[in-house]
Amino acid sequence: DLCALAAEDLALPGLTGDAILDSVLFARPALPVSDVLCAGRWVVAGGRHVARDAIARDFRAAMARLSA
């Protein structure tokens, strides 16, 4: 498994070593994830979930059923 962060979105001046990881994980409202590889499959590429369109479609359909 692998998770890559977009370094250009990590405004962490003056931090070094473990402080960088701590700041990225615990002091940000959202992680700037660029790519994720899970069990040999890319699930996020270029900052976008590979199934984003299907997930959004299924969510809209579920919401329509719930509000009907």
N, CA, C, O and CB atoms as a CASP TS submission, in Angstrom:
PFRMAT TS
TARGET T0000
AUTHOR 0000-0000-0000
METHOD Language model
MODEL 1
PARENT N/A
ATOM      1  N   ASP     1       0.841  -1.177   0.000  1.00  0.00           N
ATOM      2  CA  ASP     1       0.000   0.000   0.000  1.00  0.00           C
ATOM      3  C   ASP     1       0.884   1.238   0.000  1.00  0.00           C
ATOM      4  O   ASP     1       2.011   1.217   0.495  1.00  0.00           O
ATOM      5  CB  ASP     1      -0.956   0.000   1.213  1.00  0.00           C
ATOM      6  N   LEU     2       0.354   2.312  -0.562  1.00  0.00           N
ATOM      7  CA  LEU     2       1.109   3.551  -0.685  1.00  0.00           C
ATOM      8  C   LEU     2       0.136   4.715  -0.690  1.00  0.00           C
ATOM      9  O   LEU     2      -0.924   4.649  -1.312  1.00  0.00           O
ATOM     10  CB  LEU     2       1.983   3.555  -1.967  1.00  0.00           C
ATOM     11  N   CYS     3       0.500   5.772   0.002  1.00  0.00           N
ATOM     12  CA  CYS     3      -0.280   7.008  -0.025  1.00  0.00           C
ATOM     13  C   CYS     3       0.680   8.147  -0.307  1.00  0.00           C
ATOM     14  O   CYS     3       1.614   8.375   0.462  1.00  0.00           O
ATOM     15  CB  CYS     3      -1.058   7.238   1.321  1.00  0.00           C
ATOM     16  N   ALA     4       0.464   8.862  -1.397  1.00  0.00           N
ATOM     17  CA  ALA     4       1.320   9.988  -1.768  1.00  0.00           C
ATOM     18  C   ALA     4       0.581  11.291  -1.507  1.00  0.00           C
ATOM     19  O   ALA     4      -0.588  11.441  -1.863  1.00  0.00           O
ATOM     20  CB  ALA     4       1.752   9.893  -3.254  1.00  0.00           C
ATOM     21  N   LEU     5       1.281  12.235  -0.876  1.00  0.00           N
ATOM     22  CA  LEU     5       0.700  13.545  -0.604  1.00  0.00           C
ATOM     23  C   LEU     5       1.244  14.552  -1.598  1.00  0.00           C
ATOM     24  O   LEU     5       2.382  14.428  -2.051  1.00  0.00           O
ATOM     25  CB  LEU     5       0.993  13.995   0.844  1.00  0.00           C
ATOM     26  N   ALA     6       0.444  15.545  -1.937  1.00  0.00           N
ATOM     27  CA  ALA     6       0.862  16.602  -2.859  1.00  0.00           C
ATOM     28  C   ALA     6       1.755  17.574  -2.092  1.00  0.00           C
ATOM     29  O   ALA     6       1.257  18.408  -1.336  1.00  0.00           O
ATOM     30  CB  ALA     6      -0.377  17.342  -3.484  1.00  0.00           C
ATOM     31  N   ALA     7       3.059  17.473  -2.282  1.00  0.00           N
ATOM     32  CA  ALA     7       4.022  18.273  -1.526  1.00  0.00           C
ATOM     33  C   ALA     7       3.794  19.767  -1.700  1.00  0.00           C
ATOM     34  O   ALA     7       4.041  20.540  -0.773  1.00  0.00           O
ATOM     35  CB  ALA     7       5.432  17.923  -1.948  1.00  0.00           C
ATOM     36  N   GLU     8       3.329  20.184  -2.865  1.00  0.00           N
ATOM     37  CA  GLU     8       3.111  21.618  -3.098  1.00  0.00           C
ATOM     38  C   GLU     8       1.985  22.172  -2.232  1.00  0.00           C
ATOM     39  O   GLU     8       1.885  23.385  -2.047  1.00  0.00           O
ATOM     40  CB  GLU     8       2.797  21.869  -4.570  1.00  0.00           C
ATOM     41  N   ASP     9       1.143  21.299  -1.703  1.00  0.00           N
ATOM     42  CA  ASP     9       0.047  21.727  -0.829  1.00  0.00           C
ATOM     43  C   ASP     9       0.403  21.643   0.652  1.00  0.00           C
ATOM     44  O   ASP     9      -0.437  21.906   1.513  1.00  0.00           O
ATOM     45  CB  ASP     9      -1.181  20.890  -1.098  1.00  0.00           C
ATOM     46  N   LEU    10       1.639  21.279   0.944  1.00  0.00           N
ATOM     47  CA  LEU    10       2.077  21.136   2.331  1.00  0.00           C
ATOM     48  C   LEU    10       2.871  22.366   2.750  1.00  0.00           C
ATOM     49  O   LEU    10       4.100  22.365   2.679  1.00  0.00           O
ATOM     50  CB  LEU    10       2.924  19.857   2.512  1.00  0.00           C
ATOM     51  N   ALA    11       2.195  23.387   3.176  1.00  0.00           N
ATOM     52  CA  ALA    11       2.863  24.608   3.634  1.00  0.00           C
ATOM     53  C   ALA    11       3.308  24.394   5.075  1.00  0.00           C
ATOM     54  O   ALA    11       2.577  24.721   6.010  1.00  0.00           O
ATOM     55  CB  ALA    11       1.919  25.859   3.514  1.00  0.00           C
ATOM     56  N   LEU    12       4.498  23.848   5.252  1.00  0.00           N
ATOM     57  CA  LEU    12       5.001  23.503   6.573  1.00  0.00           C
ATOM     58  C   LEU    12       6.385  24.107   6.801  1.00  0.00           C
ATOM     59  O   LEU    12       7.344  23.363   7.010  1.00  0.00           O
ATOM     60  CB  LEU    12       5.048  21.982   6.745  1.00  0.00           C
ATOM     61  N   PRO    13       6.514  25.418   6.767  1.00  0.00           N
ATOM     62  CA  PRO    13       7.837  26.032   6.901  1.00  0.00           C
ATOM     63  C   PRO    13       8.445  25.779   8.275  1.00  0.00           C
ATOM     64  O   PRO    13       7.761  25.868   9.295  1.00  0.00           O
ATOM     65  CB  PRO    13       7.749  27.530   6.648  1.00  0.00           C
ATOM     66  N   GLY    14       9.723  25.466   8.288  1.00  0.00           N
ATOM     67  CA  GLY    14      10.458  25.312   9.530  1.00  0.00           C
ATOM     68  C   GLY    14      10.331  23.964  10.199  1.00  0.00           C
ATOM     69  O   GLY    14      10.979  23.730  11.219  1.00  0.00           O
ATOM     70  N   LEU    15       9.529  23.075   9.667  1.00  0.00           N
ATOM     71  CA  LEU    15       9.370  21.765  10.287  1.00  0.00           C
ATOM     72  C   LEU    15      10.357  20.774   9.682  1.00  0.00           C
ATOM     73  O   LEU    15      10.676  20.839   8.495  1.00  0.00           O
ATOM     74  CB  LEU    15       7.927  21.257  10.121  1.00  0.00           C
ATOM     75  N   THR    16      10.833  19.859  10.517  1.00  0.00           N
ATOM     76  CA  THR    16      11.751  18.827  10.044  1.00  0.00           C
ATOM     77  C   THR    16      11.377  17.492  10.670  1.00  0.00           C
ATOM     78  O   THR    16      10.670  17.436  11.676  1.00  0.00           O
ATOM     79  CB  THR    16      13.220  19.195  10.375  1.00  0.00           C
ATOM     80  N   GLY    17      11.860  16.427  10.064  1.00  0.00           N
ATOM     81  CA  GLY    17      11.698  15.091  10.620  1.00  0.00           C
ATOM     82  C   GLY    17      10.265  14.710  10.920  1.00  0.00           C
ATOM     83  O   GLY    17       9.356  14.953  10.126  1.00  0.00           O
ATOM     84  N   ASP    18      10.078  14.097  12.102  1.00  0.00           N
ATOM     85  CA  ASP    18       8.753  13.611  12.496  1.00  0.00           C
ATOM     86  C   ASP    18       7.728  14.725  12.626  1.00  0.00           C
ATOM     87  O   ASP    18       6.530  14.472  12.502  1.00  0.00           O
ATOM     88  CB  ASP    18       8.846  12.868  13.800  1.00  0.00           C
ATOM     89  N   ALA    19       8.170  15.945  12.873  1.00  0.00           N
ATOM     90  CA  ALA    19       7.240  17.071  13.014  1.00  0.00           C
ATOM     91  C   ALA    19       6.466  17.306  11.723  1.00  0.00           C
ATOM     92  O   ALA    19       5.320  17.754  11.759  1.00  0.00           O
ATOM     93  CB  ALA    19       7.995  18.346  13.413  1.00  0.00           C
ATOM     94  N   ILE    20       7.084  17.008  10.586  1.00  0.00           N
ATOM     95  CA  ILE    20       6.392  17.169   9.298  1.00  0.00           C
ATOM     96  C   ILE    20       5.212  16.204   9.226  1.00  0.00           C
ATOM     97  O   ILE    20       4.093  16.616   8.919  1.00  0.00           O
ATOM     98  CB  ILE    20       7.369  16.924   8.106  1.00  0.00           C
ATOM     99  N   LEU    21       5.453  14.926   9.507  1.00  0.00           N
ATOM    100  CA  LEU    21       4.381  13.932   9.452  1.00  0.00           C
ATOM    101  C   LEU    21       3.304  14.230  10.487  1.00  0.00           C
ATOM    102  O   LEU    21       2.114  14.145  10.186  1.00  0.00           O
ATOM    103  CB  LEU    21       4.943  12.525   9.670  1.00  0.00           C
ATOM    104  N   ASP    22       3.712  14.577  11.697  1.00  0.00           N
ATOM    105  CA  ASP    22       2.736  14.921  12.739  1.00  0.00           C
ATOM    106  C   ASP    22       1.839  16.066  12.294  1.00  0.00           C
ATOM    107  O   ASP    22       0.623  16.020  12.482  1.00  0.00           O
ATOM    108  CB  ASP    22       3.451  15.295  14.043  1.00  0.00           C
ATOM    109  N   SER    23       2.435  17.084  11.710  1.00  0.00           N
ATOM    110  CA  SER    23       1.672  18.248  11.268  1.00  0.00           C
ATOM    111  C   SER    23       0.714  17.890  10.134  1.00  0.00           C
ATOM    112  O   SER    23      -0.433  18.336  10.115  1.00  0.00           O
ATOM    113  CB  SER    23       2.618  19.361  10.819  1.00  0.00           C
ATOM    114  N   VAL    24       1.192  17.083   9.197  1.00  0.00           N
ATOM    115  CA  VAL    24       0.354  16.678   8.070  1.00  0.00           C
ATOM    116  C   VAL    24      -0.846  15.869   8.553  1.00  0.00           C
ATOM    117  O   VAL    24      -1.963  16.078   8.080  1.00  0.00           O
ATOM    118  CB  VAL    24       1.173  15.861   7.057  1.00  0.00           C
ATOM    119  N   LEU    25      -0.626  14.953   9.487  1.00  0.00           N
ATOM    120  CA  LEU    25      -1.699  14.062   9.929  1.00  0.00           C
ATOM    121  C   LEU    25      -2.653  14.685  10.934  1.00  0.00           C
ATOM    122  O   LEU    25      -3.847  14.386  10.918  1.00  0.00           O
ATOM    123  CB  LEU    25      -1.111  12.836  10.523  1.00  0.00           C
ATOM    124  N   PHE    26      -2.141  15.557  11.817  1.00  0.00           N
ATOM    125  CA  PHE    26      -2.955  16.004  12.940  1.00  0.00           C
ATOM    126  C   PHE    26      -3.288  17.489  12.959  1.00  0.00           C
ATOM    127  O   PHE    26      -4.128  17.909  13.754  1.00  0.00           O
ATOM    128  CB  PHE    26      -2.269  15.664  14.185  1.00  0.00           C
ATOM    129  N   ALA    27      -2.665  18.291  12.116  1.00  0.00           N
ATOM    130  CA  ALA    27      -2.876  19.737  12.203  1.00  0.00           C
ATOM    131  C   ALA    27      -3.476  20.342  10.944  1.00  0.00           C
ATOM    132  O   ALA    27      -3.441  21.559  10.762  1.00  0.00           O
ATOM    133  CB  ALA    27      -1.580  20.416  12.501  1.00  0.00           C
ATOM    134  N   ARG    28      -4.021  19.509  10.081  1.00  0.00           N
ATOM    135  CA  ARG    28      -4.612  20.009   8.837  1.00  0.00           C
ATOM    136  C   ARG    28      -6.082  19.621   8.784  1.00  0.00           C
ATOM    137  O   ARG    28      -6.459  18.545   9.250  1.00  0.00           O
ATOM    138  CB  ARG    28      -3.856  19.456   7.599  1.00  0.00           C
ATOM    139  N   PRO    29      -6.918  20.492   8.216  1.00  0.00           N
ATOM    140  CA  PRO    29      -8.336  20.141   8.094  1.00  0.00           C
ATOM    141  C   PRO    29      -8.579  19.026   7.077  1.00  0.00           C
ATOM    142  O   PRO    29      -9.567  18.298   7.176  1.00  0.00           O
ATOM    143  CB  PRO    29      -9.140  21.368   7.704  1.00  0.00           C
ATOM    144  N   ALA    30      -7.684  18.892   6.104  1.00  0.00           N
ATOM    145  CA  ALA    30      -7.811  17.841   5.093  1.00  0.00           C
ATOM    146  C   ALA    30      -6.423  17.478   4.589  1.00  0.00           C
ATOM    147  O   ALA    30      -5.541  18.333   4.507  1.00  0.00           O
ATOM    148  CB  ALA    30      -8.728  18.295   3.913  1.00  0.00           C
ATOM    149  N   LEU    31      -6.237  16.229   4.258  1.00  0.00           N
ATOM    150  CA  LEU    31      -4.954  15.795   3.725  1.00  0.00           C
ATOM    151  C   LEU    31      -4.901  16.049   2.224  1.00  0.00           C
ATOM    152  O   LEU    31      -5.863  15.762   1.512  1.00  0.00           O
ATOM    153  CB  LEU    31      -4.712  14.306   4.032  1.00  0.00           C
ATOM    154  N   PRO    32      -3.786  16.584   1.740  1.00  0.00           N
ATOM    155  CA  PRO    32      -3.637  16.798   0.293  1.00  0.00           C
ATOM    156  C   PRO    32      -3.180  15.512  -0.400  1.00  0.00           C
ATOM    157  O   PRO    32      -2.059  15.436  -0.901  1.00  0.00           O
ATOM    158  CB  PRO    32      -2.630  17.940   0.014  1.00  0.00           C
ATOM    159  N   VAL    33      -4.046  14.513  -0.424  1.00  0.00           N
ATOM    160  CA  VAL    33      -3.708  13.212  -1.001  1.00  0.00           C
ATOM    161  C   VAL    33      -3.711  13.322  -2.517  1.00  0.00           C
ATOM    162  O   VAL    33      -4.678  13.798  -3.112  1.00  0.00           O
ATOM    163  CB  VAL    33      -4.701  12.114  -0.528  1.00  0.00           C
ATOM    164  N   SER    34      -2.620  12.879  -3.140  1.00  0.00           N
ATOM    165  CA  SER    34      -2.562  12.917  -4.601  1.00  0.00           C
ATOM    166  C   SER    34      -2.795  11.537  -5.206  1.00  0.00           C
ATOM    167  O   SER    34      -3.445  11.422  -6.245  1.00  0.00           O
ATOM    168  CB  SER    34      -1.216  13.465  -5.062  1.00  0.00           C
ATOM    169  N   ASP    35      -2.270  10.484  -4.567  1.00  0.00           N
ATOM    170  CA  ASP    35      -2.393   9.134  -5.114  1.00  0.00           C
ATOM    171  C   ASP    35      -2.428   8.115  -3.977  1.00  0.00           C
ATOM    172  O   ASP    35      -1.757   8.284  -2.959  1.00  0.00           O
ATOM    173  CB  ASP    35      -1.226   8.826  -6.084  1.00  0.00           C
ATOM    174  N   VAL    36      -3.220   7.051  -4.163  1.00  0.00           N
ATOM    175  CA  VAL    36      -3.276   5.962  -3.183  1.00  0.00           C
ATOM    176  C   VAL    36      -3.272   4.639  -3.941  1.00  0.00           C
ATOM    177  O   VAL    36      -4.059   4.426  -4.863  1.00  0.00           O
ATOM    178  CB  VAL    36      -4.547   6.081  -2.261  1.00  0.00           C
ATOM    179  N   LEU    37      -2.367   3.761  -3.529  1.00  0.00           N
ATOM    180  CA  LEU    37      -2.287   2.410  -4.071  1.00  0.00           C
ATOM    181  C   LEU    37      -2.660   1.463  -2.938  1.00  0.00           C
ATOM    182  O   LEU    37      -2.041   1.504  -1.875  1.00  0.00           O
ATOM    183  CB  LEU    37      -0.848   2.090  -4.653  1.00  0.00           C
ATOM    184  N   CYS    38      -3.655   0.617  -3.144  1.00  0.00           N
ATOM    185  CA  CYS    38      -4.125  -0.294  -2.098  1.00  0.00           C
ATOM    186  C   CYS    38      -4.226  -1.699  -2.678  1.00  0.00           C
ATOM    187  O   CYS    38      -4.943  -1.933  -3.651  1.00  0.00           O
ATOM    188  CB  CYS    38      -5.501   0.169  -1.521  1.00  0.00           C
ATOM    189  N   ALA    39      -3.500  -2.626  -2.068  1.00  0.00           N
ATOM    190  CA  ALA    39      -3.493  -4.020  -2.533  1.00  0.00           C
ATOM    191  C   ALA    39      -3.143  -4.108  -4.018  1.00  0.00           C
ATOM    192  O   ALA    39      -3.705  -4.923  -4.749  1.00  0.00           O
ATOM    193  CB  ALA    39      -4.862  -4.676  -2.278  1.00  0.00           C
ATOM    194  N   GLY    40      -2.216  -3.269  -4.453  1.00  0.00           N
ATOM    195  CA  GLY    40      -1.766  -3.294  -5.839  1.00  0.00           C
ATOM    196  C   GLY    40      -2.674  -2.599  -6.830  1.00  0.00           C
ATOM    197  O   GLY    40      -2.433  -2.662  -8.036  1.00  0.00           O
ATOM    198  N   ARG    41      -3.722  -1.932  -6.342  1.00  0.00           N
ATOM    199  CA  ARG    41      -4.667  -1.229  -7.225  1.00  0.00           C
ATOM    200  C   ARG    41      -4.679   0.243  -6.899  1.00  0.00           C
ATOM    201  O   ARG    41      -4.737   0.612  -5.726  1.00  0.00           O
ATOM    202  CB  ARG    41      -6.088  -1.812  -7.097  1.00  0.00           C
ATOM    203  N   TRP    42      -4.625   1.095  -7.905  1.00  0.00           N
ATOM    204  CA  TRP    42      -4.746   2.531  -7.683  1.00  0.00           C
ATOM    205  C   TRP    42      -6.197   2.851  -7.355  1.00  0.00           C
ATOM    206  O   TRP    42      -7.092   2.545  -8.142  1.00  0.00           O
ATOM    207  CB  TRP    42      -4.263   3.338  -8.927  1.00  0.00           C
ATOM    208  N   VAL    43      -6.437   3.463  -6.204  1.00  0.00           N
ATOM    209  CA  VAL    43      -7.794   3.857  -5.840  1.00  0.00           C
ATOM    210  C   VAL    43      -7.963   5.372  -5.865  1.00  0.00           C
ATOM    211  O   VAL    43      -9.084   5.872  -5.954  1.00  0.00           O
ATOM    212  CB  VAL    43      -8.146   3.316  -4.462  1.00  0.00           C
ATOM    213  N   VAL    44      -6.859   6.096  -5.786  1.00  0.00           N
ATOM    214  CA  VAL    44      -6.862   7.547  -5.973  1.00  0.00           C
ATOM    215  C   VAL    44      -5.724   7.862  -6.930  1.00  0.00           C
ATOM    216  O   VAL    44      -4.595   7.415  -6.725  1.00  0.00           O
ATOM    217  CB  VAL    44      -6.705   8.328  -4.600  1.00  0.00           C
ATOM    218  N   ALA    45      -6.012   8.619  -7.958  1.00  0.00           N
ATOM    219  CA  ALA    45      -4.998   9.011  -8.935  1.00  0.00           C
ATOM    220  C   ALA    45      -5.183  10.482  -9.259  1.00  0.00           C
ATOM    221  O   ALA    45      -6.276  10.911  -9.629  1.00  0.00           O
ATOM    222  CB  ALA    45      -5.087   8.140 -10.226  1.00  0.00           C
ATOM    223  N   GLY    46      -4.119  11.251  -9.120  1.00  0.00           N
ATOM    224  CA  GLY    46      -4.210  12.681  -9.403  1.00  0.00           C
ATOM    225  C   GLY    46      -5.173  13.407  -8.481  1.00  0.00           C
ATOM    226  O   GLY    46      -5.783  14.403  -8.872  1.00  0.00           O
ATOM    227  N   GLY    47      -5.313  12.907  -7.247  1.00  0.00           N
ATOM    228  CA  GLY    47      -6.191  13.552  -6.283  1.00  0.00           C
ATOM    229  C   GLY    47      -7.661  13.197  -6.431  1.00  0.00           C
ATOM    230  O   GLY    47      -8.509  13.777  -5.752  1.00  0.00           O
ATOM    231  N   ARG    48      -7.971  12.262  -7.298  1.00  0.00           N
ATOM    232  CA  ARG    48      -9.370  11.900  -7.560  1.00  0.00           C
ATOM    233  C   ARG    48      -9.560  10.395  -7.397  1.00  0.00           C
ATOM    234  O   ARG    48      -8.796   9.604  -7.950  1.00  0.00           O
ATOM    235  CB  ARG    48      -9.797  12.347  -8.983  1.00  0.00           C
ATOM    236  N   HIS    49     -10.588  10.002  -6.633  1.00  0.00           N
ATOM    237  CA  HIS    49     -10.900   8.582  -6.464  1.00  0.00           C
ATOM    238  C   HIS    49     -11.270   8.013  -7.824  1.00  0.00           C
ATOM    239  O   HIS    49     -12.034   8.630  -8.567  1.00  0.00           O
ATOM    240  CB  HIS    49     -12.060   8.367  -5.430  1.00  0.00           C
ATOM    241  N   VAL    50     -10.740   6.848  -8.157  1.00  0.00           N
ATOM    242  CA  VAL    50     -10.968   6.291  -9.494  1.00  0.00           C
ATOM    243  C   VAL    50     -12.433   5.937  -9.741  1.00  0.00           C
ATOM    244  O   VAL    50     -12.863   5.842 -10.890  1.00  0.00           O
ATOM    245  CB  VAL    50     -10.108   5.056  -9.693  1.00  0.00           C
ATOM    246  N   ALA    51     -13.200   5.741  -8.670  1.00  0.00           N
ATOM    247  CA  ALA    51     -14.625   5.417  -8.827  1.00  0.00           C
ATOM    248  C   ALA    51     -15.514   6.598  -8.446  1.00  0.00           C
ATOM    249  O   ALA    51     -16.682   6.408  -8.104  1.00  0.00           O
ATOM    250  CB  ALA    51     -14.991   4.196  -7.974  1.00  0.00           C
ATOM    251  N   ARG    52     -14.977   7.803  -8.501  1.00  0.00           N
ATOM    252  CA  ARG    52     -15.720   8.982  -8.047  1.00  0.00           C
ATOM    253  C   ARG    52     -17.066   9.142  -8.763  1.00  0.00           C
ATOM    254  O   ARG    52     -18.084   9.393  -8.118  1.00  0.00           O
ATOM    255  CB  ARG    52     -14.880  10.232  -8.257  1.00  0.00           C
ATOM    256  N   ASP    53     -17.072   9.002 -10.056  1.00  0.00           N
ATOM    257  CA  ASP    53     -18.318   9.190 -10.812  1.00  0.00           C
ATOM    258  C   ASP    53     -19.378   8.168 -10.400  1.00  0.00           C
ATOM    259  O   ASP    53     -20.542   8.521 -10.214  1.00  0.00           O
ATOM    260  CB  ASP    53     -18.047   9.083 -12.323  1.00  0.00           C
ATOM    261  N   ALA    54     -18.976   6.903 -10.257  1.00  0.00           N
ATOM    262  CA  ALA    54     -19.923   5.859  -9.845  1.00  0.00           C
ATOM    263  C   ALA    54     -20.397   6.090  -8.414  1.00  0.00           C
ATOM    264  O   ALA    54     -21.573   5.891  -8.109  1.00  0.00           O
ATOM    265  CB  ALA    54     -19.279   4.466  -9.969  1.00  0.00           C
ATOM    266  N   ILE    55     -19.491   6.507  -7.541  1.00  0.00           N
ATOM    267  CA  ILE    55     -19.864   6.785  -6.149  1.00  0.00           C
ATOM    268  C   ILE    55     -20.884   7.919  -6.095  1.00  0.00           C
ATOM    269  O   ILE    55     -21.884   7.819  -5.385  1.00  0.00           O
ATOM    270  CB  ILE    55     -18.612   7.145  -5.305  1.00  0.00           C
ATOM    271  N   ALA    56     -20.640   8.986  -6.835  1.00  0.00           N
ATOM    272  CA  ALA    56     -21.564  10.128  -6.851  1.00  0.00           C
ATOM    273  C   ALA    56     -22.918   9.727  -7.428  1.00  0.00           C
ATOM    274  O   ALA    56     -23.960  10.132  -6.912  1.00  0.00           O
ATOM    275  CB  ALA    56     -20.970  11.291  -7.665  1.00  0.00           C
ATOM    276  N   ARG    57     -22.905   8.939  -8.487  1.00  0.00           N
ATOM    277  CA  ARG    57     -24.156   8.476  -9.099  1.00  0.00           C
ATOM    278  C   ARG    57     -24.953   7.626  -8.114  1.00  0.00           C
ATOM    279  O   ARG    57     -26.160   7.814  -7.956  1.00  0.00           O
ATOM    280  CB  ARG    57     -23.867   7.670 -10.385  1.00  0.00           C
ATOM    281  N   ASP    58     -24.273   6.690  -7.454  1.00  0.00           N
ATOM    282  CA  ASP    58     -24.951   5.817  -6.491  1.00  0.00           C
ATOM    283  C   ASP    58     -25.480   6.609  -5.301  1.00  0.00           C
ATOM    284  O   ASP    58     -26.557   6.308  -4.786  1.00  0.00           O
ATOM    285  CB  ASP    58     -24.001   4.720  -6.006  1.00  0.00           C
ATOM    286  N   PHE    59     -24.736   7.613  -4.864  1.00  0.00           N
ATOM    287  CA  PHE    59     -25.183   8.453  -3.753  1.00  0.00           C
ATOM    288  C   PHE    59     -26.445   9.217  -4.133  1.00  0.00           C
ATOM    289  O   PHE    59     -27.402   9.269  -3.360  1.00  0.00           O
ATOM    290  CB  PHE    59     -24.072   9.433  -3.336  1.00  0.00           C
ATOM    291  N   ARG    60     -26.446   9.809  -5.325  1.00  0.00           N
ATOM    292  CA  ARG    60     -27.633  10.544  -5.777  1.00  0.00           C
ATOM    293  C   ARG    60     -28.843   9.622  -5.873  1.00  0.00           C
ATOM    294  O   ARG    60     -29.949  10.008  -5.493  1.00  0.00           O
ATOM    295  CB  ARG    60     -27.370  11.207  -7.137  1.00  0.00           C
ATOM    296  N   ALA    61     -28.643   8.415  -6.375  1.00  0.00           N
ATOM    297  CA  ALA    61     -29.748   7.459  -6.492  1.00  0.00           C
ATOM    298  C   ALA    61     -30.269   7.063  -5.110  1.00  0.00           C
ATOM    299  O   ALA    61     -31.480   6.966  -4.910  1.00  0.00           O
ATOM    300  CB  ALA    61     -29.297   6.203  -7.271  1.00  0.00           C
ATOM    301  N   ALA    62     -29.374   6.835  -4.164  1.00  0.00           N
ATOM    302  CA  ALA    62     -29.797   6.471  -2.806  1.00  0.00           C
ATOM    303  C   ALA    62     -30.566   7.611  -2.156  1.00  0.00           C
ATOM    304  O   ALA    62     -31.576   7.374  -1.493  1.00  0.00           O
ATOM    305  CB  ALA    62     -28.582   6.095  -1.942  1.00  0.00           C
ATOM    306  N   MET    63     -30.107   8.838  -2.333  1.00  0.00           N
ATOM    307  CA  MET    63     -30.797   9.992  -1.756  1.00  0.00           C
ATOM    308  C   MET    63     -32.179  10.164  -2.380  1.00  0.00           C
ATOM    309  O   MET    63     -33.136  10.514  -1.689  1.00  0.00           O
ATOM    310  CB  MET    63     -29.965  11.271  -1.953  1.00  0.00           C
ATOM    311  N   ALA    64     -32.282   9.918  -3.678  1.00  0.00           N
ATOM    312  CA  ALA    64     -33.583  10.020  -4.347  1.00  0.00           C
ATOM    313  C   ALA    64     -34.550   8.974  -3.792  1.00  0.00           C
ATOM    314  O   ALA    64     -35.725   9.269  -3.572  1.00  0.00           O
ATOM    315  CB  ALA    64     -33.425   9.847  -5.877  1.00  0.00           C
ATOM    316  N   ARG    65     -34.059   7.753  -3.565  1.00  0.00           N
ATOM    317  CA  ARG    65     -34.917   6.702  -2.997  1.00  0.00           C
ATOM    318  C   ARG    65     -35.346   7.053  -1.577  1.00  0.00           C
ATOM    319  O   ARG    65     -36.496   6.822  -1.203  1.00  0.00           O
ATOM    320  CB  ARG    65     -34.187   5.346  -3.004  1.00  0.00           C
ATOM    321  N   LEU    66     -34.439   7.605  -0.788  1.00  0.00           N
ATOM    322  CA  LEU    66     -34.758   7.947   0.598  1.00  0.00           C
ATOM    323  C   LEU    66     -35.759   9.094   0.697  1.00  0.00           C
ATOM    324  O   LEU    66     -36.558   9.147   1.632  1.00  0.00           O
ATOM    325  CB  LEU    66     -33.492   8.311   1.344  1.00  0.00           C
ATOM    326  N   SER    67     -35.714  10.002  -0.259  1.00  0.00           N
ATOM    327  CA  SER    67     -36.610  11.161  -0.188  1.00  0.00           C
ATOM    328  C   SER    67     -37.922  10.936  -0.938  1.00  0.00           C
ATOM    329  O   SER    67     -38.785  11.814  -0.954  1.00  0.00           O
ATOM    330  CB  SER    67     -35.912  12.386  -0.748  1.00  0.00           C
ATOM    331  N   ALA    68     -38.076   9.775  -1.551  1.00  0.00           N
ATOM    332  CA  ALA    68     -39.309   9.479  -2.307  1.00  0.00           C
ATOM    333  C   ALA    68     -40.437   9.059  -1.389  1.00  0.00           C
ATOM    334  O   ALA    68     -41.540   8.775  -1.856  1.00  0.00           O
ATOM    335  CB  ALA    68     -39.055   8.382  -3.340  1.00  0.00           C
TER
END
